[in-house]
Amino acid sequence: MRKWTIPSALLLLCLLSLISDQGRNLQANAESDSQNPVDPPKVEEKLGAVPNGLSTDSDVAKREAESISRRSLRSNAQKYEFQAEVSRLMDIIINSLYSNKDIFLRELISNASDALDKIRFLALTDKEVLGEGDNTKLDIQIKLDKQNKILSIRDRGIGMTKEDLIKNLGTIAKSGTSAFVEKMQTSGDLNLIGQFGVGFYSVYLVADYVEVISKHNDDKQHVWESKADGAFAISEDTWNEPLGRGTEIRLHLRDEAGEYLEESKLKELVKKYSEFINFPIYLWASKEVDVEVPADEDESSDEEEKSESSSEEEEESEKGEDEDTEDKPKTKKVKETTYEWELLNDVKAIWLRNPKEVTDEEYTKFYHSLAKDFGDEKPLAWSHFTAEGDVEFKAVLFVPPKAPHDLYESYYNANKSNLKLYVRRVFISDEFDELLPKYLNFLKGLVDSDTLPLNVSREMLQQHSSLKTIKKKLIRKALDMIRRIADEDPDEAKDKDNKDVENSSDDEKKGQYAKFWNEFGKSIKLGIIEDAANRNRLAKLLRFESTKSDGKLTSLDQYISRMKPGQKDIFYITGPNKEQLEKSPFLERLKKKGYEVIFFMDPVDEYLMQYLMDYEDKKFQNVSKEGLKLGKDSKDKELKESFKELTKWWKGALASENVDDVKISNRLDNTPCVVVTSKYGWSANMERIMQSQTLTDASKQAYMRGKRVLEINPRHPIIKELRERVVKDPEDENVKQTAHLIYQTALMESGFMLQDPKDFASRIYSSVKSSLNISPDANVEEEDDADETESETETKETTDTPIDDADADTSAGKDEL
């Protein structure tokens, strides 16, 4: 016994000392913990993002809850003021009564998709930008926190640096900001916000506090936060889970926006607005599953009773079981809620599908997603096709229902393209303006090529030989698509005797081409000017009003079908508006003889007709210019001879007015005379347009002005009387004055601007004097000097008027004081 006593005692003493030391350490630790808060667990920098983007670890969840439950800006953050236009925009959104607040989610998903597109494009030439592990998964994740009323949207896109956060979300307003504010104030349609590049701010429809956590490969992770009170703050993020790369937006929802914390609502919105986003969209969704758990004692006893009352065969089988199986704990199945990432958009890219399998509703949804146009209107037309041969590509083109607000602003200076370019399903660019000419830049759509190379720069891609082939085919398909709108429009078919189309019951397509023309007609005209190869095809798409169209639009083909026998030219006239053109003296004889004249009222029409010289072997003739032929008149020669002396005299009398000639007119009926221009010079309307240009040079315009010719109506009584007066006394000053006045009046009526309006006014007043039998030498009565002296005296008396009694009393009081 003695042999074991000493070692046992020593062992007991060691154990007691260890226990006491451990107790002291625990006590010290507890004291220090009570004084100092526990530091959050640190994550190694090289770990990158947490798997699946968001961790479910309890410590991490607690840390996130502490950071995102804030409703005030962090004290250590750098604070900034919003740029004025951004503040104005946010005020409109926050105070908006706009009922459709759903748009915020589609805008955030659209922005996330753009960020993913950018990083994927960079990865084509540098695969290292994607990183490793979960960072390579290009997806969008949505997560709910019902308890704290927080909705989070996360992407692994390109992310934003600190400077990007300041620039994109606060201080520098994009051009679209002010444009959207103006549009919002006029139309009140907040649904257009995505088209102006300011869709992020729609978050304030549902949230009163927003955090944007972002990590770019070239910068540390930062947090942008704002309560939409005119300021925002940015700070380096040292407390949130490292994102690895990308952006997470946390919306602290308002009380009235609680519906967006429901999974069913979010699924519905993604299905409605973001079904065709090219990256997977996941929702952290709940799911009920059956789980086996140990049964309670009461339940086990119930089960034993049930087993006793079971059949004899079952009892015999149970007796035959081994002892190991009898000792197993009894379990039961219960419903348990679990969470997992649920894919919300599993639709195959629409352009990869067979066009016959895609419904009209799917095309409309895809257009809304592609164009960020979520109005109620459908696109006017679409074309889905596959090109095969040397160059293979798939494309979907859409004609929008309305023209963009800035379609023709800086038309020749700005590079605008609404086509997205993909190469083998990889998005390359939406700023690639080599796919369509400028005049078709109103079309929306995408092109996915299998021929173009992937790993090259945009500059090299622009020089690729396949682009010309793609562009040529796209133009042809686009023009066919536009022509199809006209072919399927019952209003367009009425003059074509197409009974099948005329009797069509499809009211949706009625008036569609007129709608297209009102929105995009100017683009077709610009195409005729710019695209010589497709000029004839574009000319078929032209629409205009005429003297026989009864206020409706008509085409060149319809005009030709109504031409009179023997008519060789297509007659047209240009001017500022229809009312003036209908009253124009140039149309008098044409309308009397039953000729149809086209009205061109758009300023661009003057440029258009310089390029559109003929159509279907018919020449165009401006009825306000020389060269108008209406058939031969047997009396023409006789009239020229009888008025030869007058025309010669009048030409001499107007030598100072730069009149090239005076001729007998074949276009007048009720008007005494008009002024026409030479065939290749500017018309009166073109002169007016050029003079209204801001940077016009009057000295250079003289070369382009057409030679002016005065055409007289030999049947008009004024012209006949003038001829008689000239024959009697060609030197009569009154006759010369009258001839000048008639010319200046004709100049104005023909659409020209007078060089000397004062001279014209003086001639009018002289004519009025003559008609009133007032002597030409009668002078205006001079003002009487006495009246002026009297008024001066009255003014002086007023200033010297004595003060009244009240003022006198006040003055006296002051003197006494």
C-alpha positions in Angstrom: 0.0 0.0 0.0 2.8 2.3 0.9 4.2 1.8 -2.5 1.1 3.5 -4.2 0.3 6.1 -1.5 3.0 8.7 -2.4 2.4 8.8 -6.2 -1.4 9.0 -5.6 -1.0 12.0 -3.3 1.3 13.7 -5.7 -1.2 13.2 -8.6 -4.0 14.6 -6.4 -2.1 17.7 -5.6 -1.3 18.3 -9.3 -5.0 18.0 -10.2 -6.0 20.5 -7.5 -3.5 23.1 -8.6 -4.6 22.8 -12.3 -8.3 23.3 -11.4 -7.5 26.4 -9.2 -5.4 28.0 -12.0 -8.1 27.4 -14.6 -10.7 29.0 -12.3 -8.6 32.1 -11.9 -8.1 32.3 -15.7 -11.8 32.0 -16.3 -12.5 34.7 -13.7 -10.0 37.1 -15.3 -11.3 36.5 -18.7 -14.9 37.2 -17.6 -13.8 40.4 -15.9 -11.9 41.5 -19.1 -14.9 40.6 -21.2 -17.3 42.7 -19.2 -15.0 45.7 -19.6 -14.1 45.3 -23.3 -16.5 44.2 -26.2 -15.5 41.1 -28.0 -13.9 41.7 -31.3 -15.7 40.3 -34.3 -14.0 37.3 -35.9 -11.5 38.3 -38.5 -11.5 36.8 -42.0 -8.3 36.2 -43.8 -7.9 38.5 -46.9 -7.1 35.6 -49.3 -10.3 33.7 -48.4 -12.4 35.7 -50.9 -16.1 35.5 -50.8 -18.1 33.2 -48.6 -19.6 30.2 -50.5 -22.9 31.1 -52.0 -22.3 34.8 -51.3 -24.0 34.9 -47.8 -22.9 33.0 -44.8 -25.4 31.4 -42.3 -22.9 31.3 -39.5 -24.5 32.6 -36.3 -21.6 35.0 -35.5 -21.6 36.4 -39.0 -25.4 36.8 -38.9 -25.2 38.6 -35.6 -22.4 40.9 -36.9 -24.5 41.7 -40.1 -27.6 42.4 -38.0 -25.6 44.9 -35.9 -24.3 46.7 -39.0 -27.5 46.8 -41.1 -29.9 47.7 -38.3 -28.5 51.2 -38.4 -30.7 54.0 -39.5 -28.1 56.8 -39.3 -24.9 57.4 -41.2 -21.8 56.1 -39.6 -19.8 58.7 -37.6 -16.4 57.7 -39.0 -17.6 57.9 -42.7 -16.8 60.6 -45.2 -19.9 62.7 -45.9 -20.8 64.2 -49.2 -23.7 66.3 -50.6 -25.7 65.1 -53.5 -25.3 67.0 -56.7 -28.3 69.4 -57.2 -29.9 67.5 -60.0 -29.6 64.2 -58.1 -31.3 65.7 -55.1 -34.0 67.1 -57.3 -34.6 63.7 -58.8 -34.7 62.0 -55.4 -37.2 64.5 -54.1 -39.5 63.7 -57.0 -39.1 59.9 -56.3 -39.6 60.1 -52.6 -42.6 62.3 -52.8 -44.0 60.5 -55.8 -47.6 59.2 -55.7 -46.6 56.7 -58.4 -48.4 53.5 -57.7 -46.1 51.0 -59.4 -43.3 50.8 -56.9 -42.3 47.3 -58.3 -39.9 48.9 -60.8 -37.1 49.2 -58.2 -36.3 45.5 -58.3 -36.1 45.3 -62.1 -33.7 48.4 -62.1 -31.4 46.8 -59.5 -31.4 43.5 -61.3 -30.7 45.3 -64.6 -27.8 47.2 -63.0 -26.4 43.9 -61.6 -26.6 42.3 -65.0 -24.7 45.2 -66.5 -22.0 44.8 -63.9 -21.7 41.1 -64.6 -21.5 41.8 -68.4 -18.6 44.1 -67.8 -16.6 41.6 -65.7 -17.3 38.8 -68.2 -16.1 41.0 -71.0 -12.8 41.8 -69.2 -12.3 38.1 -68.5 -12.1 37.4 -72.2 -8.7 38.9 -72.3 -7.7 38.4 -68.6 -9.1 35.4 -66.9 -7.5 36.3 -63.6 -10.0 39.2 -63.0 -12.6 36.6 -62.1 -10.6 35.3 -59.2 -11.1 31.9 -57.7 -13.8 29.8 -56.1 -17.3 31.4 -55.8 -16.1 34.6 -57.4 -16.1 32.9 -60.7 -19.9 32.3 -60.4 -21.5 35.1 -62.3 -25.0 35.3 -60.8 -27.4 37.6 -58.9 -28.6 36.7 -55.4 -31.6 38.1 -53.5 -32.1 37.6 -49.8 -34.7 38.6 -47.3 -34.5 39.6 -43.6 -38.1 39.8 -42.5 -37.2 40.6 -38.9 -35.2 43.7 -39.7 -37.2 44.5 -42.9 -34.1 44.3 -45.1 -34.0 43.2 -48.8 -30.5 42.5 -50.2 -29.5 42.1 -53.8 -26.0 40.8 -54.5 -24.0 40.4 -57.7 -20.4 39.3 -58.5 -20.0 41.9 -61.2 -17.2 44.3 -61.7 -17.8 46.2 -58.5 -17.1 49.9 -57.7 -14.1 51.7 -56.3 -14.6 54.5 -53.9 -14.4 57.0 -56.7 -17.0 55.0 -58.7 -19.4 55.2 -55.7 -19.0 58.9 -55.5 -19.3 59.5 -59.2 -22.1 57.0 -60.0 -24.3 57.4 -57.0 -24.0 61.0 -55.9 -22.0 64.0 -56.9 -21.8 64.0 -60.7 -25.2 63.9 -62.4 -25.3 62.2 -65.7 -27.0 63.8 -68.6 -29.9 61.5 -68.2 -30.7 62.9 -64.7 -31.9 66.3 -65.8 -33.5 64.8 -68.9 -35.5 62.4 -66.8 -36.5 65.1 -64.4 -37.9 67.2 -67.3 -39.7 64.2 -68.7 -41.1 63.3 -65.3 -42.4 66.8 -64.8 -44.2 66.8 -68.2 -45.5 63.2 -68.4 -45.3 62.0 -64.8 -44.3 58.5 -66.0 -41.7 57.2 -63.5 -41.7 53.9 -65.4 -39.2 55.4 -67.9 -36.5 55.8 -65.3 -34.3 53.0 -66.6 -34.0 54.6 -70.0 -32.2 57.6 -68.6 -29.5 55.7 -66.7 -30.7 56.7 -63.2 -32.7 53.6 -62.3 -30.8 53.1 -59.0 -32.6 56.0 -57.3 -35.9 54.1 -57.7 -34.9 52.2 -54.5 -36.3 55.2 -52.6 -39.8 54.3 -53.7 -39.7 51.6 -51.1 -36.7 52.3 -48.8 -35.8 55.1 -46.5 -32.2 54.0 -45.9 -29.9 52.3 -48.4 -26.5 50.7 -48.1 -24.3 49.8 -51.1 -21.4 47.6 -50.3 -19.0 47.2 -53.2 -15.6 45.6 -53.9 -13.6 46.3 -57.0 -10.4 44.4 -57.9 -8.5 47.6 -57.8 -9.7 48.9 -54.5 -10.7 47.9 -50.9 -14.3 47.2 -50.0 -16.3 50.3 -49.3 -19.8 51.1 -48.0 -22.0 53.9 -49.5 -25.0 54.8 -47.4 -27.8 57.4 -47.6 -31.1 58.2 -46.0 -32.1 60.4 -49.1 -31.8 63.5 -47.0 -29.5 65.4 -49.4 -26.3 63.7 -48.2 -24.5 60.4 -48.4 -21.5 58.8 -46.7 -18.7 56.5 -47.8 -16.4 54.5 -45.5 -14.0 51.6 -45.8 -15.8 48.4 -44.9 -14.1 46.5 -42.1 -17.2 45.0 -40.4 -19.2 43.3 -43.2 -18.5 39.9 -44.8 -15.8 40.3 -47.5 -17.5 40.2 -50.9 -14.5 39.1 -52.8 -15.7 41.1 -55.8 -19.1 42.7 -56.7 -21.8 44.7 -55.1 -24.5 44.1 -52.5 -27.3 46.6 -52.0 -29.3 46.5 -48.8 -32.7 48.2 -48.7 -34.1 49.1 -45.3 -37.7 49.0 -46.4 -40.4 51.4 -45.3 -43.3 50.1 -43.2 -45.7 50.4 -46.2 -43.3 48.3 -48.4 -43.7 45.1 -46.4 -45.1 43.2 -49.4 -41.5 43.1 -50.8 -40.5 40.9 -47.9 -42.7 38.1 -49.3 -41.0 35.5 -51.4 -44.0 35.1 -53.7 -44.0 38.8 -54.5 -40.3 38.8 -55.4 -40.7 35.7 -57.6 -43.6 37.4 -59.4 -41.6 40.5 -60.1 -38.6 38.6 -61.4 -40.9 36.6 -63.6 -42.6 39.7 -64.9 -39.6 42.0 -65.5 -36.3 40.1 -65.4 -37.2 36.7 -66.9 -34.8 37.2 -69.8 -31.7 38.5 -67.9 -28.7 36.6 -69.2 -27.4 35.6 -65.7 -29.0 33.3 -63.2 -31.1 35.0 -60.5 -31.3 33.2 -57.2 -33.6 33.8 -54.2 -32.8 32.5 -50.7 -36.1 30.7 -50.5 -37.8 28.7 -47.7 -38.8 25.1 -48.3 -40.7 22.6 -46.1 -39.2 19.1 -45.9 -39.9 15.9 -43.9 -37.3 15.2 -41.2 -37.1 12.2 -38.9 -36.8 13.2 -35.2 -36.8 11.1 -32.0 -40.3 10.3 -30.8 -41.5 11.4 -27.3 -42.1 8.9 -24.5 -45.9 9.3 -24.6 -45.8 8.8 -28.4 -43.6 5.7 -28.0 -46.0 4.2 -25.4 -48.9 4.9 -27.8 -46.9 3.2 -30.5 -46.4 0.2 -28.2 -50.1 -0.1 -27.6 -50.8 0.1 -31.3 -48.2 -2.6 -31.8 -49.9 -4.9 -29.2 -53.2 -4.5 -31.1 -51.6 -5.3 -34.4 -52.1 -8.6 -36.2 -50.6 -11.8 -35.1 -48.5 -12.0 -38.2 -46.8 -8.7 -37.4 -46.2 -9.9 -33.8 -44.5 -13.0 -35.0 -42.3 -11.0 -37.4 -41.3 -8.7 -34.6 -40.4 -11.6 -32.4 -38.2 -12.8 -35.1 -36.2 -9.5 -35.2 -32.7 -9.3 -33.8 -32.0 -7.6 -30.5 -30.0 -4.8 -32.2 -33.0 -3.6 -34.2 -35.2 -3.8 -31.1 -32.8 -1.4 -29.3 -33.0 1.3 -32.0 -34.6 4.6 -30.9 -38.0 5.3 -32.3 -38.4 8.3 -34.6 -41.2 10.3 -36.3 -41.4 12.5 -39.4 -42.1 16.2 -38.9 -42.2 19.3 -41.3 -39.2 21.5 -41.0 -38.4 24.8 -42.9 -35.1 24.9 -44.6 -33.5 27.5 -46.9 -31.8 27.1 -50.2 -31.0 29.1 -53.3 -33.8 28.8 -55.8 -33.3 29.7 -59.5 -35.9 32.1 -60.7 -35.1 32.6 -64.4 -34.5 29.3 -66.2 -35.7 30.5 -69.6 -33.4 29.8 -72.5 -32.1 32.8 -74.4 -34.9 33.8 -76.7 -32.7 34.4 -79.8 -31.4 30.8 -79.6 -34.9 29.4 -79.8 -36.8 28.6 -83.0 -38.9 31.7 -83.9 -42.0 29.4 -84.4 -41.8 28.3 -80.8 -41.7 31.9 -79.3 -45.1 33.5 -78.6 -45.9 37.2 -79.1 -46.2 37.6 -75.4 -42.6 36.3 -74.9 -41.3 38.7 -77.6 -43.1 41.6 -75.9 -41.6 40.6 -72.5 -38.2 40.3 -74.0 -38.4 43.7 -75.7 -39.4 45.3 -72.4 -36.5 43.7 -70.6 -34.0 44.5 -73.4 -35.1 48.2 -74.0 -35.8 48.9 -70.3 -39.2 50.1 -71.5 -41.9 48.7 -69.2 -44.9 50.7 -70.6 -48.1 49.1 -71.6 -47.4 49.4 -75.3 -46.1 46.5 -77.4 -43.3 47.0 -80.0 -44.7 47.9 -83.4 -42.9 45.0 -85.0 -40.0 42.5 -84.6 -37.8 40.3 -86.7 -36.2 37.2 -85.4 -33.9 35.4 -87.9 -30.7 33.4 -88.3 -28.2 34.2 -91.0 -26.2 31.4 -92.5 -23.3 31.2 -95.0 -19.9 32.7 -94.7 -21.0 34.7 -91.7 -23.4 33.1 -89.2 -25.3 35.0 -86.6 -28.7 35.2 -84.9 -30.5 38.5 -84.4 -33.7 39.9 -82.9 -34.8 43.4 -84.0 -37.6 45.5 -82.5 -39.3 48.7 -83.6 -40.2 50.6 -80.4 -43.7 52.1 -80.0 -42.3 55.5 -79.3 -39.2 57.5 -80.3 -36.6 58.2 -77.6 -36.6 61.7 -76.2 -33.1 62.4 -77.6 -33.3 60.6 -80.9 -32.3 63.5 -83.2 -30.2 65.5 -80.7 -26.6 65.7 -81.9 -27.5 63.2 -84.6 -24.3 63.4 -86.6 -22.0 63.9 -83.6 -23.1 61.3 -81.1 -22.5 57.6 -81.5 -25.6 55.9 -80.4 -26.5 52.3 -80.8 -29.4 50.3 -79.3 -28.1 46.9 -80.4 -26.3 44.6 -78.0 -23.5 42.6 -79.6 -22.9 39.1 -78.4 -20.2 36.7 -79.6 -21.0 33.0 -78.9 -23.5 34.0 -76.2 -20.9 36.3 -74.5 -22.0 39.9 -74.2 -19.4 42.2 -75.8 -20.9 45.7 -76.0 -24.0 47.8 -76.2 -22.1 50.8 -77.6 -21.1 49.2 -80.9 -22.3 51.6 -83.6 -20.9 49.6 -86.6 -23.9 47.2 -86.8 -26.5 49.6 -88.1 -26.3 53.0 -89.9 -27.2 56.1 -87.9 -30.7 56.5 -89.5 -31.7 53.1 -88.0 -30.4 53.8 -84.5 -34.0 53.9 -83.2 -34.2 50.1 -83.5 -33.7 47.9 -80.4 -32.3 44.4 -80.4 -29.3 42.2 -80.3 -26.9 40.3 -82.5 -25.2 37.0 -81.5 -22.4 36.1 -83.9 -20.5 32.8 -84.1 -18.0 34.2 -86.7 -16.5 37.2 -84.9 -13.5 36.5 -82.6 -13.8 36.7 -78.8 -10.4 37.6 -77.5 -9.8 40.9 -79.4 -10.3 44.6 -78.6 -13.3 46.6 -79.7 -11.1 48.6 -82.1 -9.9 45.4 -83.8 -13.5 44.0 -83.9 -14.6 47.2 -85.7 -12.2 46.4 -88.5 -13.3 42.8 -88.9 -14.3 41.8 -92.4 -17.5 40.0 -91.2 -19.0 43.2 -89.8 -19.8 44.6 -93.3 -21.7 41.4 -94.1 -23.6 41.5 -90.8 -24.5 45.1 -91.3 -25.7 44.6 -94.8 -28.0 41.7 -93.8 -29.3 43.6 -90.7 -30.2 46.7 -92.9 -32.1 44.5 -95.3 -34.0 42.7 -92.6 -34.8 46.0 -90.8 -36.3 47.5 -93.9 -38.3 44.4 -94.6 -39.6 44.5 -91.0 -40.7 48.2 -91.4 -42.3 47.4 -94.8 -44.2 44.6 -93.2 -45.8 47.1 -90.8 -47.3 48.9 -93.8 -48.3 45.7 -95.6 -50.2 44.4 -92.6 -51.9 47.8 -91.9 -55.5 47.8 -93.2 -55.4 51.6 -93.6 -52.4 51.2 -96.0 -54.1 48.6 -98.0 -57.3 50.5 -98.9 -55.9 52.0 -102.0 -54.3 48.8 -103.1 -57.6 46.8 -103.7 -56.2 44.1 -101.4 -59.5 42.6 -100.2 -57.8 40.1 -97.9 -56.1 42.7 -95.9 -59.0 45.3 -96.2 -61.5 42.8 -94.7 -59.1 41.8 -92.0 -60.5 41.9 -88.5 -57.2 42.5 -86.9 -57.8 46.0 -85.4 -54.5 45.9 -83.5 -52.6 46.6 -86.8 -54.9 49.3 -88.0 -53.1 52.6 -88.2 -49.8 51.1 -87.0 -47.8 52.5 -90.0 -49.1 56.0 -89.5 -48.0 55.7 -85.9 -44.6 54.5 -87.0 -44.3 57.3 -89.5 -45.2 60.0 -86.9 -42.5 58.7 -84.6 -39.7 57.7 -87.0 -40.5 59.2 -90.4 -37.6 61.6 -90.1 -35.2 58.6 -89.8 -36.5 57.2 -93.1 -35.8 60.6 -94.8 -32.3 60.7 -93.3 -31.8 57.2 -94.7 -32.6 58.4 -98.2 -30.1 61.2 -97.8 -27.3 58.9 -96.4 -27.8 55.4 -97.9 -27.6 55.5 -101.7 -27.6 51.7 -102.0 -31.0 51.4 -100.3 -32.5 54.7 -101.5 -35.2 53.1 -103.7 -36.3 50.7 -100.9 -36.5 53.6 -98.4 -38.4 55.7 -100.9 -41.2 53.0 -100.8 -41.5 53.7 -97.1 -42.0 57.5 -97.5 -45.4 58.9 -96.4 -46.8 62.4 -96.9 -50.0 64.4 -97.3 -51.1 65.7 -100.7 -53.9 67.8 -102.3 -55.9 64.5 -102.8 -55.1 62.6 -99.6 -57.9 64.1 -97.5 -55.6 64.7 -94.5 -54.3 61.1 -94.5 -50.8 59.8 -95.3 -50.2 58.5 -98.8 -47.2 56.8 -100.5 -45.3 57.3 -103.7 -46.8 54.1 -105.2 -50.3 55.4 -104.4 -49.5 58.8 -105.9 -48.3 57.2 -109.1 -51.4 55.0 -109.3 -53.5 58.3 -109.3 -51.4 60.2 -111.9 -53.2 61.7 -114.9 -52.6 60.2 -118.3 -49.6 61.8 -119.9 -48.3 63.1 -116.6 -44.5 62.5 -116.5 -43.5 64.3 -113.3 -44.3 63.9 -109.6 -45.3 67.3 -108.4 -44.4 68.5 -104.9 -44.1 71.8 -102.9 -42.2 72.6 -99.7 -43.2 75.0 -97.0 -43.6 75.5 -93.2 -47.1 74.1 -92.8 -50.1 72.6 -94.6 -52.3 75.7 -94.2 -49.9 77.9 -96.1 -49.2 75.3 -98.8 -52.9 74.8 -99.5 -53.3 78.5 -100.2 -50.1 78.8 -102.2 -50.5 80.5 -105.6 -48.2 77.9 -107.2 -51.0 75.3 -106.9 -53.8 77.3 -108.6 -53.5 75.9 -112.1 -52.4 72.5 -111.0 -55.5 72.0 -108.8 -57.8 73.4 -111.5 -56.5 70.8 -114.0 -56.8 67.9 -111.4 -53.1 67.3 -110.8 -52.1 65.9 -107.3 -49.3 67.8 -105.5 -47.3 66.4 -102.5 -46.9 68.5 -99.4 -43.4 68.5 -97.8 -43.5 70.4 -94.5 -40.5 69.1 -92.6 -37.3 71.2 -92.9 -35.4 68.0 -93.7 -37.6 67.6 -96.8 -35.6 70.3 -98.6 -32.4 68.2 -98.1 -34.3 65.0 -99.0 -35.4 66.2 -102.4 -31.8 67.1 -103.3 -31.0 63.4 -103.2 -34.3 61.8 -104.3 -34.3 62.9 -107.9 -36.7 60.2 -109.3 -38.8 57.2 -108.4 -40.0 54.5 -110.8 -38.7 56.4 -113.8 -40.7 59.5 -112.7 -38.9 62.8 -112.1 -39.7 65.0 -109.1 -40.7 68.6 -110.0 -40.9 71.4 -107.4 -43.9 73.5 -108.5 -42.3 76.6 -107.0 -39.3 76.3 -109.4 -38.7 76.7 -113.1 -39.4 73.9 -115.5 -43.1 73.1 -114.7 -44.7 71.5 -117.7 -48.5 71.1 -117.9 -48.9 70.4 -121.6 -48.7 72.8 -124.5 -51.1 75.7 -125.0 -51.7 76.9 -128.6 -52.0 80.5 -127.4 -48.6 80.5 -125.6 -46.7 82.1 -128.5 -49.4 84.8 -129.0 -49.4 85.7 -125.3 -45.6 85.9 -125.3 -45.6 88.3 -128.2 -48.4 90.5 -126.9 -46.7 90.9 -123.5 -43.2 91.1 -124.8 -42.9 94.9 -124.3 -44.2 94.6 -120.7 -41.9 91.8 -119.7 -38.9 93.6 -121.2 -39.8 96.9 -119.5 -40.5 95.2 -116.1 -37.2 93.3 -116.2 -35.4 96.7 -116.6 -37.4 98.3 -113.9 -36.4 95.5 -111.4 -32.7 95.6 -112.3 -31.9 96.6 -108.7 -33.8 93.7 -107.3 -31.6 91.0 -109.0 -34.5 89.6 -111.0 -33.1 87.3 -113.7 -36.1 87.4 -116.0 -39.8 88.2 -116.3 -41.9 85.5 -118.1 -45.5 84.5 -118.9 -46.7 81.9 -116.3 -48.4 78.6 -116.9 -49.1 77.9 -113.2 -51.3 80.9 -112.2 -55.1 81.2 -112.2 -56.3 84.0 -109.8 -53.0 85.6 -108.7 -51.4 88.3 -110.8 -47.8 87.1 -110.4 -45.4 84.9 -108.5 -41.6 84.7 -108.0 -40.0 81.3 -108.9 -36.4 80.2 -108.5 -34.0 78.3 -110.9 -34.2 74.6 -110.9 -31.0 73.9 -109.0 -31.0 76.8 -106.6 -32.6 77.2 -103.2 -36.3 77.5 -103.0 -37.9 80.2 -100.9 -38.5 77.7 -98.1 -34.8 76.6 -98.2 -33.7 80.2 -98.0 -35.9 80.7 -94.9 -34.4 77.6 -93.3 -30.8 78.7 -94.0 -31.3 82.2 -92.8 -32.6 80.9 -89.5 -29.4 78.9 -88.8 -27.5 80.1 -85.8 -24.0 80.1 -87.4 -25.1 81.1 -90.9 -22.8 83.1 -93.2 -24.9 85.5 -95.3 -22.0 86.2 -97.7 -21.6 82.5 -98.7 -25.4 82.0 -99.1 -25.5 84.3 -102.1 -23.9 81.5 -104.2 -26.6 79.0 -103.4 -29.6 81.3 -103.8 -31.5 80.5 -107.0 -32.0 83.1 -109.7 -35.4 84.7 -109.3 -37.8 84.9 -112.1 -41.0 86.9 -112.0 -43.9 85.0 -113.7 -47.0 87.0 -114.6 -50.5 85.9 -115.2 -51.5 87.4 -118.7 -55.2 86.9 -117.9 -55.3 89.0 -114.8 -56.8 92.5 -115.0 -53.9 94.1 -113.0 -51.3 92.8 -115.5 -53.5 93.8 -118.5 -53.9 97.4 -117.2 -50.2 97.6 -116.4 -49.4 96.6 -119.9 -51.6 99.4 -121.2 -50.0 102.0 -119.0 -46.5 100.9 -120.0 -47.4 101.1 -123.7 -48.7 104.7 -123.1 -45.8 106.0 -121.0 -43.0 103.7 -120.0 -41.3 106.5 -118.0 -44.4 107.1 -115.7 -43.1 107.1 -112.1 -46.4 105.9 -110.8 -46.3 102.9 -113.1 -42.8 102.1 -111.9 -43.8 102.4 -108.3 -46.8 100.1 -108.9 -44.6 97.5 -110.7 -42.2 97.5 -107.7 -45.0 97.1 -105.3 -46.5 94.2 -107.2 -43.1 92.5 -107.3 -42.5 92.9 -103.6 -46.0 91.6 -102.8 -45.4 88.6 -105.1 -42.1 88.0 -103.3 -43.8 87.7 -100.0 -46.7 85.6 -101.3 -44.1 83.2 -102.8 -42.5 82.6 -99.4 -39.4 84.9 -99.7 -38.3 87.3 -97.0 -38.0 91.0 -98.0 -34.5 92.5 -98.0 -35.9 96.0 -97.2 -39.3 95.9 -95.4 -39.2 99.7 -94.9 -39.2 100.3 -98.6 -42.1 97.9 -99.0 -44.1 99.7 -96.2 -43.4 103.1 -97.8 -44.8 101.9 -101.2 -47.9 100.6 -99.4 -48.5 103.9 -97.7 -48.1 105.8 -100.9 -50.6 103.5 -102.5 -53.0 104.1 -99.7 -52.6 107.9 -100.1 -53.4 107.6 -103.7 -56.5 105.5 -103.1 -57.7 108.1 -100.5 -56.9 111.0 -102.9 -54.3 112.4 -100.5 -51.6 114.4 -102.1 -48.3 112.6 -102.2 -46.7 115.8 -100.8 -48.9 115.9 -97.8 -46.8 116.0 -94.6 -47.4 114.8 -91.1 -48.4 117.6 -88.7 -45.6 118.6 -86.3 -46.2 118.5 -82.6 -47.0 121.9 -81.0 -44.2 123.3 -78.8 -46.7 125.0 -76.6 -48.2 121.6 -75.5 -44.7 120.5 -74.5 -44.1 123.7 -72.5 -47.4 123.3 -70.8 -46.7 119.7 -69.7 -43.3 120.8 -68.3 -45.0 123.5 -66.2 -47.5 121.1 -64.8 -44.7 118.8 -63.8 -42.9 121.6 -62.0 -46.1 122.6 -60.2 -46.6 119.1 -59.0 -43.1 118.9 -57.4 -43.6 122.3 -55.8 -47.0 121.5 -54.2 -47.1 122.6 -50.5 -47.4 119.9 -47.9 -50.8 119.1 -46.4 -52.0 120.0 -42.8 -51.0 116.6 -41.4 -47.5 116.9 -42.7 -47.4 120.5 -41.5 -48.4 119.4 -37.9 -45.8 116.8 -37.9 -43.2 119.2 -39.0 -44.2 121.7 -36.3 -44.0 119.0 -33.7 -40.5 118.2 -34.8 -39.5 121.8 -34.6 -40.9 122.1 -31.1 -38.9 119.1 -30.0 
